[in-house]
Amino acid sequence: MQTLSDRELVERARSGSHDAFGALVERYQDPLFRYARHMGFAEADARDILQDAFIRAFRHLDRCSDPDRFDGWLFKITANLCRTAASKGANRDEHGLEEVMLLETNPDPETAAEASSRRRRIRAALAELPEDQRQATVLFYLEGYGVKEIAERAEASPSAIKMRLKRARESLKAALRPLEDEVRSA
Amino acid sequence: MNRMNDERLEAYLEGEIPLEELPAALRDEERMLSDALGMLREDVRAPAALKGAVMAEIARRPRSRLRALVEWLVLPRPISVSPAMGGALAAAVVAVLLLLPAGEPTDRAGEPAAAVATPDPVVTRFVFVAPGASQVSLTGDWVDWDPDGISLTELRGSGVWTVDVPVPPGVHEYSFVVDGTEWRPDPLAGEPVDDGFGRANSVLMVAAAEA
């Protein structure tokens, strides 16, 4: 089943094959879960978002107008659910709990604590960005997508994505520069 | 940022030049950002239970046979069928299926569904202004979001497109599709609603015609 194209799997799923849809879930669950995590959601929230996204996608497969680009359509559903969850204040504090758990299990707690502190501040700077800039930043710097691919996923022009990235760079530079100076002076 | 640096940065973001070809100051900034953001990068995998939970929910509430059959008829397939013919076939199948035993689960399992008189569709006029468009179509939930939809006719090259469509009574979401790709809500309708799939739909309320 995993050797079939997205189009073939979507068409089989539309005809009622749960196995075909299961193959699509397997194909895309890891990158989408990573995206939700990078957008700042705790593991439990990211899991709930993805579960909702896949179930919605299955129920509305008829709205996927181009099955060859199922991945982009599924990404949009996931990104919209991330946006909705963020607007409802999905618990970003969970990241703090996860960091504490990492510290508790790390053999070098001092170094781990410094890294944890840095990550919290970087995450906070990222969270301060407007949603469209944060999405472009996550896709470019964390997921490794190019501008054109981000434009397709975000339904924006490449010029708009470049502008979002440039604005995000300016905000992040201002927020992260003091952190960088601290690291250098340490 | 001066113009030249801005152009170099854009070229870098576009992937046209490598990091090393950025001016020194920009290169340092970019390294700083990449290193910092890289600390958040996680090579995580979705929880093992996710797929099971999704598949269990899907199995609990499978897609309706009616929807699957309508899709089979109206969605693009290798055979050549005109949109009008597809729509007519779909309408015919819907009419036939309405006469069959219900395929959807009911709250009162095992009991036959009560006979419900289906109200007559109400002819509704849709108008959309799209100067320069080569085709405009209408789609909505009452046609299962068929992307080929219902074609509008342009009034003598005016950019004003219109069609009269029988719509079943009830509250419906709909959208116009310009040149086959661009989904647009109806600016003449009220505030559009987010469909949860990245698009904004217009809402239409159709009252049943008086007998």
Interface residues (C-beta under 8 A of the other chain):
Chain A: R14 S15 G16 H18 F21 G22 V25 E26 Q29 D30 L32 F33 R34 R37 H38 E43 R47 L50 Q51 F54 I55 R56 F58 R59 H60 L61 D62 R63 S65 W73 K76 I77 A79 N80 L81 T84 A115 R118 R119 I122 R123 L126 T137 F140 Y141 L142 G146 V147 K148 E155 P158 K162 L165 K166 R169 L172 K173 L176 R177 L179 E180
Chain B: D6 L9 E10 L13 E14 G15 E29 M32 L33 S34 A36 L37 G38 M39 L40 R41 E42 D43 V44 R45 A46 P47 A49 L50 K51 A53 V54 M55 E57 I58 A59 P62 R63 R67 A68 E71 W72 L75 D144 W145 P147 D194 G196 F197 G198
